[in-house]
Amino acid sequence: MTSSISRWRDSLPLSLRPYAESAPLAALLLGISSGFPYAMIGATLTTRLAQDGITKRTVTAFSLAFLVYNFKFLWAPLVDQARLPLLGRFGQRVSWLWLASVLVAAATIFLGLVTPADGLPLMAFAAIALGAAGATFDIVIDAYRIELLSPEQLGVGSGMSQYGWRIGSVTAGSLALLVAADAGWALAYGLCALLVLPAVVVGVLMGEPLRRRAPIVAKGFSQTVAAVFGPLAEFFRRRGALLVLLFVLLHKIGDTLANLTLRLLLNDLQFTNDEIAKYDVGFGFIAYLIGIFIGGILYARLGLKRSVLIALVLMAVSNLSFAALAAIGHSPWFLAFTIGFENIASGIGGVVIVAYLSALCSLNFTATQFALLSAAASIVGRVLTGSTAGAMIEAFGYVEFYVLTTLIALPGVFLFAWMWRAGLIDSSIADNERANAESAKV
């Protein structure tokens, strides 16, 4: 079996062989499972509420359920340190992966069963429950992926993970829309819950990651405190750590604001569910895959710093296409262009920026540190979306709103360029690589 797989891999063109290795393929499957909960409480729930006549302010307020993702670093040390009873014998990462899978599936089904008729507070609770389960799922999946990939596989693995994430989110989004039209939202969400299975399969086939560092068991109050805050303290002791975190906070604000309000725009422009599924879900999926492919090429040929800067500029400028769509109105052709431009830019950014954040994570605290960085990446945009985006759109319209999101994205671009010029990008990665090498000797 192994020899036949090796022969198949060797038959591929040299440039494609890295993508056919077991660890990147596992990253693809993990990404599929990671992507679908986001779609369930993002675009899908937004469409569902908008079609039920819920006001824009209330619909955008539901995006606050995403805030659970932004605070996942608070319980990420638990995932790093706590050994689960019974399941724990299969390994730290594998046991948490399976537990999180069950929690996500249950929360997805619960959200599908709740309706606006049951009361918006109950729907909000269901959305937050799925957000908490999905955030825990992400903590485990991100750590598993980073520890499974060798350093030279980070670029390829990040690309495969982004491919998987998009496959999962698009599959969930399109499946939910199509099934709900004929059979209702409960069945639609129930079927989408099956998308946890790829992650479960990875745990079965791949087992515990080889680069996994054994957790240090905390004994006593002081060691427990150190287990919780130690990973964060280790990160902030590095040179330029605060600037790195500031960049992470700033770089995705505009992108988050634009994407979490897109379904409101499409609903107000009177695009049908079929059109949304065709363009935002289907065409967007293809464009995102193209973007990921381009991102992998840029990363390989231009290196991390140049490729990240290009991605940041494209992600900022792509928001202007949202403004143009709002000005033009119901135009399927321009919707295709807008979705294509935005998803290609996001695909490129997904590869190179995730690779950058992964390179900053210590193998001793993978779950906690990546949870901190990935959560910080969208917290400001999600707070603004949930608290003010709906009111801003109602106050001065979509065109001005999306122009503003473009301007908001620029500080992150300029900060990264300055960090590059000051040498902070190289020094922060070098510090982490040195710490990982020293840890491996212990």
Salt bridges, closest charged atoms under 4 A:
ASP80 OD1 - ARG93 NH2 2.67
ASP80 OD1 - ARG212 NH1 3.77
ASP142 OD1 - ARG145 NH2 3.42
GLU147 OE2 - ARG93 NH2 2.92
GLU147 OE2 - ARG212 NH1 3.77
GLU234 OE1 - ARG238 NH2 3.00
ASP268 OD2 - LYS56 NZ 2.78
GLU275 OE1 - HIS330 NE2 3.16
ASP280 OD2 - ARG263 NE 2.70
GLU394 OE1 - ARG57 NE 2.71
ASP426 OD2 - LYS305 NZ 2.86
ASP431 OD1 - ARG239 NH2 2.67
ASP431 OD1 - ARG434 NH2 2.58
